[in-house]
Amino acid sequence: MIRPGRGGYGYERALGRAGLSPVAGADEAGRGACAGPLVAAAVVLDPKKPIDGLDDSKVLSAARRQRLHDEIRARAVDVATVRVEHDECDRLGMHQADLHALRRAVARLEVAPAFVLTDGFPVDGLGAPGLGIWKGDKVAACVSAASIVAKVTRDAIMAEYHDEYPNYGFDVHKGYCTAAHQAALEEHGPCHIHRRRFDNVARTARVVSS
């Protein structure tokens, strides 16, 4: 029986008892942003060495996310990340870019998983059986860990982009569609890393160029 809980290891332990170990969790960050890359992470944890406090990355403070990220990197069996750049997100569309990123992240693991848990929806082509879990980043430890790694990795990328494009405030909103970001778009137009498929970006591009 699986007894999921916030940041719990119930899924990993149940799958292990069924002979499906190791278990990887995979999640992404940046799907809803209109600028910057999509980042996916895959993480294999050791249920015998639990990490306390794992949760959906979005509900954690930046300082707590960073501490957990560092602990995951130090204690996980394996961690892999990939980034799908803004232009590839435009070419594929966000859902296909999401699937592509998750597959690539799992494929980059050096420890091949026997089972893969993903957040929200199932993903085919992972090279192992898998299960999409509603709110997986809150109830499965390996998915929570992947959520945190993806978020912290992407936030660092966007902070670097702020140095290159200081007019947009990427260090604050990380490319998501906030009011401040929209105001910067309307004043300056899109920069190189904006996703042209997003309506708000395409609209401001037409206004600035007209």
N, C-alpha and C positions, 0 to 999 in steps of 0.2 A: 504494500500500500504506500502511495506517495502522500506525504504530509507537507505540502508546500507552505512556506511562510516567507516573510520579508527577508530577503538575502539568504534564504535557507538552502540547505544541501539535499533536500528530500528527493528531488529528481535525480541528481547524480548518484545518490546512494541506492535508490531503487533500480536504476539502470545498471549499476554495478552488480547488484544481486542477481540481475538477469543475464549477467555475462557481457553486458554492453559497456565496457570501460576500456579506455578513458572516454569521458564525455567532454565535448567542447561546447562552449556558448559563443554565439555570434550576434553582434549588434552593430548599428551604425550611428553616426552623428552628422548632422548637416543636411538631412533630406529637405527640411523646410526652409533652408536658407536660400536667398537669391544671389549670393556671392560666395566664392570660394569653393574648395573641393568638398566632396563627400568622403568621409573617412569611416572605414569599417574595421572592426577588431574581432579576433577570435581568441578565446582564452580557454586553456585546460587547467583546472584547479585540482588540488589534492584534497579530497574530502577529509582525509585524516589530519590535515593541517588547515583548519578553517580560518578564514579571515573575517573578523567581526565587523559589522557595520555596513556590509554591502547593500546597495539599494539602487534604484533608478538614479542615474547620474543627474537628472534634471532637478531632483529634490534635494540634492546635497549642496552645501556651500562650496565655493571654489577651493577654499583651504582644505575642507574635508575630502573633496574629490582628489586633490593633489596628493594628500597623505595616503589615501587608499590606492591611488594609481601607483605610487612608489612601492607600496607593500605588495600589490599584485605583481608588479614587475620583478620584485625580489623573491617572491614565494611561489608563484605559479609554476606549474609543470612546463607550460609553454604559452607564449603570447605572440600573436602576429597581427600586423596592421597593414592596410592598403589605403591609398587615396585615389579617388576618381576625380580628375580635374574638371573644372567648370565647363570646358568645351565638350568633354565627353558626356557630362550630364546633359548638356543641350542635345547632343547627337542621339543619345539613347533614350531620353526621357527619364524622369526621376525614378519611377518604379523599376524599370529595367536596369538603371544605374545602381540602384539599391541591391538588386539580386546579383548583379555582376560583382559588386564590391564584396558582398558576403561570401560568395563562392571563392573569390580570390583570397580573402583573408583565411578561410578554412584551409585552402590548398597550400598556403604558405606555412602552416604549422609543421614543425619538424616531427612532432609526435602525432601520428595519424589517429584521429578519433574513431571510435567504434560507433558513436552516436553524436548527433549535433542538435542542440537546442537553439532556436532562434526566437527573437522577440516579435510577437504579433502575428506573423504569417509564416506558412511553410515555404521552404526554399528547396527547389530540386537541384540536381547536379552538384551535390556537395561531396560526392564520393563515399558517402556513408548514409545510413538511414537517419531521418531527422524528424523533429516535431516543432511546429510553431506554437508558442504559448502566449495566450493573451496576458499582457502585462508581465511578460517573462523577465523583464529587467527588474521587477520587484520581487518575484517569487522563486527564481532559480539563480543560485549564486554565480554560476559561470556566465550567465547572460548579464547579470548585474555587473560583473567584473568587465565583460566586454563593453558594456555601455559606458563605464567609467573610463576605460582606456581609450575608446574612440573619442569621447567628449574632450578629455584632457589633451589628447594628441591634436585634435582639430582646433581647439582653443589656442594652442601654442602656434599653430600655423597661421591663424587669423591675426594673432598679435604681431607676428612677423610681417604680415601683409600691411598692417597699420603703419609700419615704418616706411613702406614703399608708397602707400596711398593714404596719407594722413588726413585727407579731407572727409573721409567717410566714417570714421569712428569704429573701424573693425575690431579694435581692442576692447570695445565695450559691448557691442551687440553681436559680434562674431559673424556678421553677414546676414543675420535674420531680418525679417521685414518689420522693423520697428518704425515708430514715427520719426525718430531722429535719422534713421537710415534713409527713409523715404525723402525727408527734407534735403538731405545731402545729395541724393540721386537727382532730385528736381533742380537743385542748384548747379551741380557739376556734370550731370549725365553719368552714364555707366562708365566704369573703368574696365581694365582688361579682364578682371576676374569675375565680373558679373555674369550671371546666367541669363542669356538672351531669351530663353523660352519662358521666363516668368513675365507675366503680363505687365507688372509694374515697371520692370526693367525695360521691356520693349517700348512701353508707352513713353517713358522719359527719354529713351534714345531717339524716338521720332520727334519729340518736342525740341530737344537740344539741337538736332540736326536740321530742323526746319527753319 
